[in-house]
Amino acid sequence: MSANLEAKKAVVEEIKEKIGASKSVVLVNYDRLTVAEVTALRNKFRDANCEYKVYKNTLVRKSFEELGVSGFEADLNGTTAFVFCPDETSGCSIIAKAVKESPALESKLVPKSAYVSGAYVDAAGVKKLAAIPSREVLLARMVGCLQAPIANLAYVLKAIADKQN
């Protein structure tokens, strides 16, 4: 076999490993991004333990086929970047936040679809995923909800004790 074919097989295996290790993979159209914009995006993704990579669409298509995943044929065309994330929402929310902070990115950085927990998610679903708060925020809200009745009971009991004195 040729060295080129072996190199492509190695990249396909690398992509399969990254897909398997990630809870979500976001496919993004990155047309006309400057080097500074890509560097800033990579830093944001790195801070969230996500990885922003650009692979050839044919190699990613081959990886998905070997994993038995379908539905991405239409999205694997044109300039496509891939964000491998350790959770379901961080990649989507970082992209949405970057576009919100810099309106110039709105036409340059467009989510195509995502592979989340073994399922295909279209562009509208990616936007919905971006609206979901992070796990830490959701846990904090839940603790707040559980703590509120206890705190209210404590205030009432204190008010009763203060009134009797």
C-alpha positions as CSV (number, residue, x, y, z in Angstrom):
1,M,0.0,0.0,0.0
2,S,1.1,3.5,-0.6
3,A,2.3,5.8,2.2
4,N,-0.5,8.2,1.4
5,L,-3.2,5.6,1.9
6,E,-1.6,4.5,5.2
7,A,-1.6,8.1,6.4
8,K,-5.3,8.5,5.5
9,K,-6.2,5.3,7.4
10,A,-4.3,6.6,10.4
11,V,-6.2,9.9,10.3
12,V,-9.5,8.0,10.0
13,E,-8.6,6.0,13.1
14,E,-7.7,9.2,14.9
15,I,-11.1,10.7,14.0
16,K,-12.9,7.6,15.1
17,E,-11.1,7.7,18.5
18,K,-12.0,11.4,18.9
19,I,-15.7,10.7,18.1
20,G,-15.8,7.8,20.4
21,A,-14.2,9.8,23.3
22,S,-16.5,12.8,22.8
23,K,-20.1,13.2,24.0
24,S,-20.7,15.6,21.2
25,V,-19.1,16.6,17.9
26,V,-20.3,19.9,16.3
27,L,-19.8,20.5,12.6
28,V,-19.3,24.2,11.8
29,N,-19.0,26.1,8.5
30,Y,-15.9,28.4,9.1
31,D,-15.9,30.3,5.9
32,R,-13.6,33.4,5.7
33,L,-12.4,33.3,9.3
34,T,-9.2,35.2,10.0
35,V,-6.2,33.6,11.7
36,A,-6.9,35.8,14.8
37,E,-10.5,34.8,14.9
38,V,-9.6,31.1,14.6
39,T,-7.0,31.4,17.3
40,A,-9.4,33.1,19.7
41,L,-12.0,30.4,19.0
42,R,-9.4,27.6,19.6
43,N,-8.5,29.2,23.0
44,K,-12.2,29.3,24.0
45,F,-12.7,25.7,23.1
46,R,-9.4,24.7,24.8
47,D,-10.6,26.4,28.0
48,A,-13.7,24.3,27.9
49,N,-11.7,21.1,27.2
50,C,-13.0,21.0,23.7
51,E,-10.9,20.5,20.6
52,Y,-11.4,22.5,17.3
53,K,-10.0,20.6,14.3
54,V,-10.2,20.8,10.6
55,Y,-10.2,17.5,8.7
56,K,-11.0,16.5,5.1
57,N,-14.7,15.9,4.8
58,T,-14.1,12.6,3.0
59,L,-12.0,11.3,5.9
60,V,-14.7,12.3,8.4
61,R,-17.4,10.7,6.2
62,K,-15.4,7.5,6.1
63,S,-15.0,7.6,9.9
64,F,-18.8,8.0,10.4
65,E,-19.4,5.2,7.9
66,E,-17.1,2.9,9.8
67,L,-18.8,3.8,13.1
68,G,-22.2,3.1,11.5
69,V,-23.4,6.7,11.8
70,S,-25.5,8.2,9.1
71,G,-27.2,11.5,8.4
72,F,-24.1,13.7,7.9
73,E,-23.7,13.3,4.1
74,A,-25.2,16.7,3.3
75,D,-23.3,18.5,6.0
76,L,-19.8,17.1,5.0
77,N,-19.4,19.6,2.1
78,G,-17.6,22.8,1.9
79,T,-15.4,24.3,4.6
80,T,-16.2,22.3,7.8
81,A,-14.5,22.4,11.1
82,F,-15.2,19.8,13.9
83,V,-15.5,20.6,17.6
84,F,-15.0,17.5,19.8
85,C,-16.5,18.1,23.3
86,P,-16.5,16.2,26.6
87,D,-20.2,17.2,27.2
88,E,-23.3,17.7,25.1
89,T,-23.7,21.5,25.2
90,S,-20.3,23.3,25.6
91,G,-19.3,23.3,21.9
92,C,-22.7,24.7,20.8
93,S,-22.8,27.3,23.5
94,I,-19.2,28.5,22.9
95,I,-20.0,29.0,19.2
96,A,-23.3,30.8,20.0
97,K,-21.5,33.0,22.6
98,A,-18.7,33.9,20.1
99,V,-21.2,34.9,17.5
100,K,-23.1,37.0,20.0
101,E,-19.9,38.7,21.2
102,S,-18.7,39.4,17.7
103,P,-21.5,40.0,15.2
104,A,-19.0,39.9,12.4
105,L,-18.7,36.1,13.0
106,E,-22.4,35.6,12.3
107,S,-21.9,34.9,8.6
108,K,-18.5,33.3,9.0
109,L,-19.2,30.8,11.8
110,V,-22.4,28.8,11.1
111,P,-23.2,25.5,12.8
112,K,-24.2,22.8,10.4
113,S,-25.1,19.9,12.6
114,A,-23.9,17.9,15.6
115,Y,-23.4,14.3,16.7
116,V,-24.7,14.2,20.3
117,S,-24.8,11.1,22.4
118,G,-24.9,8.9,19.3
119,A,-27.6,10.8,17.5
120,Y,-27.7,13.3,14.6
121,V,-28.8,16.9,15.5
122,D,-29.6,19.4,12.8
123,A,-28.7,23.1,12.8
124,A,-31.9,24.1,14.6
125,G,-31.1,21.5,17.3
126,V,-27.6,22.9,17.7
127,K,-29.1,26.3,18.4
128,K,-31.4,24.8,21.0
129,L,-28.5,22.9,22.6
130,A,-26.6,26.3,22.8
131,A,-29.4,27.7,24.9
132,I,-29.1,25.0,27.6
133,P,-27.0,26.2,30.5
134,S,-23.9,24.2,31.5
135,R,-24.0,21.3,33.9
136,E,-22.6,23.4,36.7
137,V,-25.2,26.1,36.3
138,L,-28.0,23.5,36.2
139,L,-26.7,21.9,39.4
140,A,-26.4,25.3,41.1
141,R,-30.0,26.1,40.2
142,M,-31.2,22.7,41.5
143,V,-29.4,23.2,44.8
144,G,-31.0,26.7,45.0
145,C,-34.4,25.2,44.5
146,L,-33.8,22.6,47.1
147,Q,-32.4,25.1,49.6
148,A,-35.2,27.7,49.2
149,P,-37.9,25.9,51.2
150,I,-35.5,25.1,54.0
151,A,-34.3,28.7,54.2
152,N,-37.9,30.0,54.2
153,L,-38.8,27.6,57.0
154,A,-35.8,28.8,59.0
155,Y,-36.9,32.5,58.5
156,V,-40.4,31.7,59.7
157,L,-39.2,29.8,62.8
158,K,-36.8,32.7,63.6
159,A,-39.6,35.2,63.2
160,I,-41.9,33.2,65.5
161,A,-39.1,32.9,68.1
162,D,-38.3,36.7,67.9
163,K,-42.0,37.5,68.3
164,Q,-42.3,35.4,71.5
165,N,-39.3,37.1,73.1
